[in-house]
Amino acid sequence: MLAAGRGRRLGGAKHLLPLNGVALAERVVRALAATSAARVSLVLAPDDAPGRALAAKLGVRAIPAESPDEGRAASVRAAVRACAPDARAILVALADQPFLEPADFERLLAAHRAAPTTRTIVRARYGAEPGTPVLFARAHFAELLELRGRDGGRKVIEAHHAAVFLVELAAERGRDLDTPEDLRLSSAAHMAVERTLSIVKPDAVRAGKLGAVLDMIERSGLRIVAMKMLQLDQVEAEGFYAVHRERPFFKDLVKFMTSGPVVVSVLEGDDAVARYRKLMGATDPAKADAGTLRKQFASNIEQNAVHGSDSAENARSEVAYFFSATELVRR
């Protein structure tokens, strides 16, 4: 369940305001839809026609809030009433937290599944401060239906303190947007972030090193914002490496890149191109620094485990070669 509000300090319907061209609510819906949650619903004011249109576009259910001027409790009650008869829990998220990733929501779901009888309330915590999202097991549905006013579930949490399990999430991902300045600064920060393309090549995938490569990327601080596994055909490989068409190694390179599945991903972060080049190491693994991807996972200069864009300009064209604009909604 995703609650959306009017947001007076931001002026008008806060959940529909764009962050780099994408509505806040759309960002959160897309993140929730990428989790194991059975269903995502968007709770809206009854007269919110643009919100209903957004829900339809995203393929999620739009639920009218009960007494929309009452506050968050009305949204929670509406969402609980709309739950399927076999729903085991409800995860309450807010449209003004657009930086949460699918993995953040998944951690809350996984914590409940790990001990469903003792973790009947699972709540995000950012440093020392608990916050949203919050998951409530079905055992609390009746209490949630009794909520009134602006309370979004705090009374239920306080009444069952021993049943609350806190999941630590990164503070920067949990921040919300309450003022025009919040939105302006967040938009500027997102525009400044750089992206680059990564390819885990057939040799590393074949050797079962994909997980280790991705782990090193994430531990370096780069975010994986899009990823898919592909089997390149000859035309695709020749097109991607067209700049090397006249080089003597071109045919062998194409043959190698079509010899098995590859995993292409888009990495995001400050100075992402240079940071990923440094993480990969020298083209020849024999000359690569210790702790780099190629030093650890590459066999030789021809089969060197990974590819990364060599400039911001090439990164833009390489990312576009494998990913459409709809696959790259900026989070």
N, C-alpha and C positions, 0 to 999 in steps of 0.2 A: 504494500500500500504506500502511495506517495501523496503527501498532503501539499496542496498549493494554496497560497494566500494572496491577498491584494497588496500587501506591503506598502503602507502609507509613506514610509520614509524614502522609498525608492520611487514612489509616485505610480499609482495605477496597479496593474496586475504584475506583481513582482515575478511570478513564475514564468511569464511570457517575455520578460526582458532578455535581450540577446547578450551573450558573452562571446565576442568574436563571431557574431552571426548565428549563434545557436542558442535557442531559448534555454533558460536555466532548467526548466522542468524536463525538456528533451534530453539534456545531458544526464540527469539522474535516472530517467526512465530507461535510457539506453544502457546505463551501467547495471541497473537491476535486471533488465532483460537478458543480460549476458551471464547471469548467475543460475544456480539450480533452483531458484524460487519457482513454484508451480505457476503462479500467476502474478502479474503486475497490474495494479489499478491506480488510477489518478483521481483523487478526490478534489472536486471543484465546487465553486458556488453554482447554484442552480442556473443563474443567468450567464454563465461563462461560456458563450458560444465559441470564442477563439480557443479556449482550453479544450472543449469537446472536439473541435476540429483537429487540434494537435494530438489528442488521444487516438482519434481515428487514424490519423496519418501514421502513428507509431504502432498501431495494432493492439492497444491496451484498452481496458474498460474504463470509462468515465463514470464516476459515482458522484451524485449530488450530495453535498454536505447537508446534514440536518441543522437547521437554524444557523446559516452561514455567518451571521454577525456575532454569534456567541463566542467563537474562538476555536482553538484546536480540538477541544473535546468533541465538538460536533462532527469534525472530520473523522476522528477515531471511531465514534459510534457508527457512523455511516459505513466505514470500511469493515468493521466487525460484522455488521448485519449482512454485508455483501459477501462475506467469506463462504466458501464452499462447505457443505456439511461435513466433509472429511478433512477440512483444513486443520493441521496440527498446531499452527502458530501463525501470528501475524507480525510482520516486520514493518515498523513505522519509520519512514524516511521523510525528509523535508526537501522541497524544491529549491530552497536557498542554500543548499550545500552541494554545489555543482562539481566539486573537485574529488568527490569520493569515487573510487575505482571499483569495478566488479569484485576484485579480490578483497576489498574491505567489507563489502556486504557478505561475501561468501564466508569470511571468517566468523561473522556473527551466526550465520546459519549453521556452520560446522560446529561451533561451540555448543549450540543447543542440541544438535544431533548426537554429540558425543556423550551427553548425560541428560537426556530429556526429562527425567524425573526430578533432578536436583537443580538444573539450570532452567527454571521456568521463565526467568526474565534475563535476557542477555542484552547488555548495554555497552555502547562505545564509550571509551575514555580517551581523552586527549591530555597526556601528562597527568596532572592531578585532578583534572576536571572531567567529570562524567557528562555525557551529552547524548545526542541522537546520532545515528539510528538506535532504536530499541526494539527488541523482539520480545513478544509476549506469547507464552504457550496458551493453548486452548483453555487450560484451567483458569485463566484470568479473564476470559471473554465476558463473563457476566459482570465482573467488576468494571471492565472498560465501558460497558453499556450504561453504567450508572454515573459516569463522569459528566460534569457540567462545567461550563465556563471556559476559561483560557487554559485550563490544565490539560495537557496532552497525555497524561498517564502517570504524573508524579505521585499522586495519592496511592496508586496501585504499587508503584515501586517502593514507596516508603512503608507501606503495610506489609511488604514481603521482602524486607531487606536481606534476610538470610538466603533467599532464593536468587538474588541478583548476582550474575557472573559478568565481570567487566573484561572487555576485550580492548587492548591497547591499540589505537590507530594513530597514524602520523598526524601531528597537529595541523600541518599545512593542508592536508587533504580534508580535514573536518571543518575548516573555517567556513562561516556563512557570510552572505552578502546582505547587509542591512541598509547601506547608504549609497547614494550616487557615487561617492568617492571610493567606496569598496569596489564597486563595479568598474569604475574607470581605471583604478590601479590594477585590478585583476586582468582587465583586458590588455593593458599595456604590458604587463608581465608575460602574458601568454603570447603576445606578438613577438616578444624578444627571445623566446625560447627557440632553439634550433632543432632541426630534425635531420636524421641521416638514415641511410639504408644499411641493413645488415643481411648477409646471406650466410647461413650455415651450410657449407658445401657437402656434396655427396659422401666424401670420405669421412667427415665427422659424424654425419647422420648414420652412416653404415656402421661405424664403430661404436655406436651407442653413446656418443658424447654430447648429444643435443642438450640434455638437462644440465650438464656441467657448464656448457657454454652459456646458456641462458642465465644460470645462477651467477656466473661471473659478471655478466652484463648488468644484472640487477644490483649486485653488490657494489658495482662501480658507481652507482647513483643515477645511471641512465634509465629512463622509463621505457618499457615496451608498450607502445600505444596501438600497434596493429601487428598481426602475425598470421601466417598461414603456411602450410606445407604444399609444395608443388612438385610435379614431375615435369621438368622443362623438356619441350621437344626441340628439334634442331632449329626450327625457325625462331623460336623464342630465345634460345641461347645465342644464336648468331645475331639477332637483333640487339640483345643486351650488350654484347661484346663487339658491336660493329666497329668501334674505334680501333680495335686490334685486327681488323680483317686482313690487312696486308702484312701482319707480323708472321714469322715462321711457325710460331706456336699456336696459331689461331685454331686450326683443325683439331689439334689435340685438346685444346681448352674446351671447345664445344663438345667433343666426345666425352670428356670428363664430366662436364656440367650436366650432361644428359644421361649419365650412367646410373643415376639413382635419385631419390627424392632430395630436395633442398628445402630449407625453411627460411623464408624471407620475412623480415620484420622491420618496422619503423621504430627507431629509437629517438627519444626526445630528451633534451636537457640543455643547460647552458653550454655553449661551445661543443655541441654534441659531435660534430664531424671530427675535430681534433682529438677529443677525448676517446672516441671509439678507435681512431687510428692508433693511438698510443696503446690502448688495451689490446688491439690485435697483435701488435709487434711487427717486426720486419717481414717482408714478403718471403724471404728465405728463413725458415724456422731455425736453421743453424746459427743465424745471426741475430735472432730475436732475443730480447731481454727476458730474464727469468720472470715468471709470473704473468706473462702475456698469453693470449689465447693460442697463438701459433707455436710458441715454445712448448706449451703443454699438450696440444692436440694435433698439430700438423705433422705429416710424414716427410714432406720434402717441398721444394719450391713450387712444384707443379700441383701437388695436392696439399694445399696449405690451410685447410679447415674453414676459413671464413673470408668473406669479402666485406669491405666497407667503403662508402663513398669517399672520394679524395678531396672534395671541395663542396662548399655550400651549394654552388650552382649545379654541380653534378648530382648532389643529393636530391635536389628538387626533381630533376628529370628521372633519376633512378627510382625514386619513390613512386612517381607517377607511372612508371613502366609497369609496376606490379600492383598498385593500389588505386582504386577509384576514389573520387572525392567523398562519396558516401561512406567509404570504409575508414575515412580519416577525419571524422568529426573531432574537433579539438576539445579535449576534456580539461 
